[in-house]
Amino acid sequence: MQELEKNIEEIKSGLFSGDVCVINDTLAFIRELHEFQYIEILFDLYVTTQNKEVKTSIFNLLVDIKDERFVESIVECIQKPKYGTVINDMIAVCWQTGLDFSKHTNLFLDLFLTGDLHTAIECFTVIEEALPGITEKERGALVERINASHNNASEEKKLLANELKSLLQ
């Protein structure tokens, strides 16, 4: 455990060094580790950096993860308010990984219903990708939640909700 904590501190030091070369080397090291305790640290950097190259490298690293354990890690991060400014990017990572997020469709529907149009589009795509793993009962419950949401959504978002209902039925 002490080795893991030392590793985490070294990785944090590299990621937040401010030196793009060191950051990229650290990202390359993380890519090889296949460990999930670094996901939140990556999102911390993603939220704080202004460097587009670093953001793109982090995003690509996250999208390239093809391990189902990643699903729980990213879902936990999505639910944290501190990542609200990058929520759309986080949701985009979900559908771009190709991993199965079907167990979390309620979360994505919540975000669909409460978010702006961009968030709704990203959530729509996650739910669409998860369709094979959603049971008929779960689909019915999702449709009921969409029907029950009487919010002041824009016309575009209402059309998107109707399209989502069609996919679920």
NORHUCOR-V886449 format. One record per pair of residues at least 24 apart in sequence whose ideal C-beta (glycine too) atoms are under 8 Angstrom apart, sorted by the first residue. I is the first residue (numbers start at 1). J is the second residue. If there is no record, write none. Layout:
BEGIN
i | j
I | J
I | J
END
This chain:
BEGIN
i | j
4 | 37
8 | 37
8 | 38
8 | 41
11 | 38
11 | 41
12 | 41
15 | 41
15 | 42
15 | 45
16 | 45
16 | 48
20 | 51
20 | 53
20 | 54
23 | 51
23 | 54
23 | 57
24 | 54
24 | 57
27 | 57
27 | 58
27 | 61
30 | 61
31 | 61
31 | 64
34 | 67
36 | 67
36 | 69
36 | 70
36 | 73
39 | 70
39 | 73
39 | 74
39 | 77
40 | 73
40 | 76
40 | 77
43 | 77
43 | 83
43 | 86
43 | 90
46 | 86
46 | 89
47 | 82
47 | 83
47 | 85
47 | 86
59 | 89
59 | 93
62 | 93
62 | 97
63 | 93
63 | 96
63 | 97
64 | 97
65 | 97
65 | 99
66 | 97
66 | 98
66 | 99
68 | 99
68 | 100
70 | 97
70 | 99
71 | 99
71 | 100
71 | 101
71 | 103
71 | 104
75 | 101
75 | 104
75 | 107
78 | 107
78 | 111
79 | 107
87 | 111
87 | 115
87 | 119
88 | 118
88 | 119
88 | 122
91 | 119
91 | 122
91 | 123
91 | 126
92 | 122
92 | 125
94 | 126
95 | 122
95 | 125
95 | 126
95 | 128
95 | 129
98 | 129
100 | 130
100 | 133
101 | 126
101 | 129
101 | 130
102 | 130
102 | 131
102 | 132
102 | 133
102 | 134
103 | 133
104 | 130
105 | 130
105 | 134
105 | 138
105 | 142
106 | 142
106 | 145
109 | 142
109 | 145
109 | 146
112 | 161
112 | 164
113 | 145
113 | 146
113 | 149
113 | 151
113 | 161
117 | 154
117 | 156
117 | 157
117 | 160
120 | 157
120 | 160
120 | 161
121 | 160
124 | 160
124 | 163
124 | 164
127 | 164
127 | 167
127 | 168
128 | 164
128 | 167
131 | 167
131 | 168
134 | 168
139 | 168
139 | 169
142 | 168
143 | 168
143 | 169
END
